[in-house]
Amino acid sequence: MLNKPKIIGITGGSGVGKGEVCRVLTCLSDDVLIIDADKVAHRVILSGKPAYNEVLAAFGNEILSEDGEIARKKLGAVVFADKAQLAALSAIVHKYVRKECEDIVAANPDKIIVIDAAALVEGGMTKDCDVVIGVFAEHDIRVKRILSRDGIGLDAAEQRIAGQMADDMLRGYVDVAIKNNGTLEELEASVRKLGIL
């Protein structure tokens, strides 16, 4: 029988600090392999990749940049302003993201796989995880982090948060919840206390 790696899901909305939780986990074990689902989603919509034509068919050529690639900022402006459009994009992209994640897991049976995904629940990947960690932070803190990180305006940051699953609903899908309202040192201590590795 093939080895099955331990799979840890890290989820939470934009600006909660999922990436920092992943960073701490990589410091705790050399066997940790991070799958950044956001980066996977960026790859699958590149020209020539599986989701490209489906996304264009759904949203039109207005989302293209001059080089013929999908401009993520243009696409984001459309989908984060309209939950129905976001759901349509998710329906296209999630299946390809999940397939790529499955391929990475299969190729790394001896690793501890950590899937960093804001849409872990929506993408149907929670059932693949041995444990799901939800990262949460206060709204104003999230907005400040998004503004400083992504170079977008306040309205766009608020739209992004509003377009994601509400914290109260997300809590129903996680095994462990981490609050990340403080310093990086406090977050690191919280992750270490979990003892999941």
C-alpha positions in Angstrom: 0.0 0.0 0.0 1.3 3.5 -0.9 2.1 5.9 1.8 -0.4 8.7 2.3 1.1 11.9 3.5 -0.4 13.8 6.4 -2.4 16.7 4.9 -3.0 19.9 6.9 -5.4 22.5 5.5 -4.9 26.2 6.4 -7.8 28.4 5.6 -9.3 31.8 6.4 -10.1 35.0 4.6 -7.7 37.5 3.0 -5.5 39.3 5.4 -5.7 36.8 8.3 -2.1 35.6 8.1 -2.4 32.1 6.5 1.0 32.5 4.9 2.7 33.3 8.2 1.1 30.2 9.8 2.6 28.2 6.9 6.0 29.9 7.4 6.0 28.8 11.1 5.1 25.2 10.1 8.0 25.0 7.7 10.3 26.1 10.6 9.0 23.3 12.8 9.7 20.5 10.3 11.9 19.9 7.3 9.3 17.5 6.0 6.6 20.2 5.4 5.7 21.0 1.8 3.5 24.0 1.3 1.0 24.1 -1.5 -0.1 27.7 -2.0 -3.6 27.3 -3.7 -3.6 30.9 -4.7 -0.4 30.4 -6.8 -1.9 27.2 -8.2 -5.0 29.2 -9.2 -2.8 31.8 -10.9 -1.0 29.0 -12.9 -4.2 27.3 -14.1 -5.5 30.4 -15.8 -2.3 31.2 -17.8 -2.6 31.0 -21.6 -2.4 27.4 -22.7 -3.4 26.1 -19.3 -6.6 24.2 -18.6 -8.8 27.0 -17.2 -7.8 29.8 -19.5 -10.4 29.3 -22.2 -13.2 28.6 -19.7 -12.5 31.8 -17.9 -12.4 33.8 -21.1 -15.7 32.3 -22.2 -17.3 33.3 -19.0 -15.9 36.8 -18.5 -14.9 38.0 -22.0 -11.8 39.5 -23.5 -12.1 42.6 -21.4 -10.1 40.8 -18.6 -7.1 40.3 -20.9 -3.9 42.3 -20.6 -1.9 43.4 -23.7 0.2 40.2 -23.7 -3.0 38.0 -24.0 -2.8 36.8 -20.4 -5.7 37.1 -18.0 -5.1 40.3 -15.9 -5.8 39.2 -12.4 -6.5 42.7 -11.2 -9.1 43.2 -13.9 -10.7 39.8 -13.2 -10.6 40.5 -9.4 -12.4 43.9 -10.0 -15.2 42.0 -11.7 -15.6 39.0 -9.4 -15.1 40.7 -6.0 -17.9 43.2 -6.8 -20.4 40.5 -7.5 -20.9 37.2 -5.6 -22.5 35.5 -8.5 -19.5 36.3 -10.7 -17.1 35.1 -8.0 -19.1 31.8 -7.7 -18.9 31.4 -11.5 -15.1 31.9 -11.5 -14.8 29.5 -8.5 -16.8 26.8 -10.3 -14.3 27.0 -13.2 -11.0 27.3 -11.3 -11.5 25.1 -8.2 -11.6 21.8 -10.1 -8.3 22.5 -11.7 -6.7 23.7 -8.5 -7.9 20.6 -6.7 -6.5 18.3 -9.4 -3.1 20.0 -9.3 -3.0 19.7 -5.5 -3.9 16.0 -5.7 -1.0 15.5 -8.2 1.4 17.3 -5.8 0.2 15.2 -2.9 0.6 11.9 -4.9 4.1 12.9 -5.9 5.2 13.5 -2.3 4.1 10.6 -0.2 6.7 11.1 2.5 6.0 14.8 3.1 3.7 16.6 5.4 1.5 18.5 3.0 0.1 21.9 4.0 -2.5 23.3 1.7 -2.8 27.1 2.1 -6.2 28.0 0.6 -8.7 30.7 1.4 -11.3 28.7 -0.6 -10.4 25.3 1.0 -14.1 24.7 1.8 -15.5 26.0 -1.5 -12.9 24.0 -3.4 -14.1 20.8 -1.7 -10.6 20.1 -0.3 -11.5 19.9 3.5 -12.3 16.2 3.2 -8.8 15.5 1.9 -7.3 17.0 5.0 -6.4 15.2 8.2 -6.8 18.5 10.1 -8.1 21.9 9.0 -6.8 25.0 10.7 -8.8 28.2 10.5 -7.0 31.5 10.9 -9.0 34.4 12.0 -8.4 38.1 12.6 -10.4 41.2 13.3 -11.9 43.0 10.3 -9.9 46.2 10.7 -6.6 44.4 11.1 -7.3 42.3 7.9 -8.1 45.5 6.0 -4.8 47.1 7.1 -2.8 44.0 6.1 -4.5 43.8 2.7 -3.9 47.5 2.0 -0.2 47.3 2.9 0.4 44.0 1.0 -1.6 44.2 -2.2 -1.5 47.9 -3.2 -5.3 48.1 -3.6 -7.8 50.7 -2.3 -10.0 50.5 0.7 -13.2 49.7 -1.3 -11.4 46.9 -3.1 -10.1 45.5 0.2 -13.6 45.6 1.7 -15.1 43.9 -1.4 -12.5 41.2 -1.2 -13.4 40.4 2.4 -17.2 40.6 1.7 -16.8 38.2 -1.2 -15.3 35.5 1.0 -17.0 33.1 3.4 -18.1 34.7 6.7 -16.0 33.8 9.8 -19.0 32.4 11.6 -19.7 30.0 8.8 -16.1 29.0 8.2 -15.7 28.1 11.9 -18.1 25.2 11.3 -15.6 23.6 8.9 -12.3 23.9 10.9 -10.9 21.5 13.5 -8.7 24.2 15.1 -9.0 28.0 15.2 -6.1 30.4 15.5 -6.6 34.1 16.3 -4.1 36.3 14.6 -4.7 39.8 15.9 -1.2 40.4 17.5 2.4 40.1 16.7 4.3 37.5 14.6 5.8 36.2 17.8 2.4 35.6 19.3 1.2 33.8 16.2 4.3 31.6 16.2 3.6 30.7 19.9 0.0 29.8 19.0 1.1 27.5 16.1 3.7 25.8 18.2 1.1 25.1 20.9 -1.0 23.2 18.4 1.5 20.3 18.4 0.2 19.1 15.0 3.6 18.1 13.5 
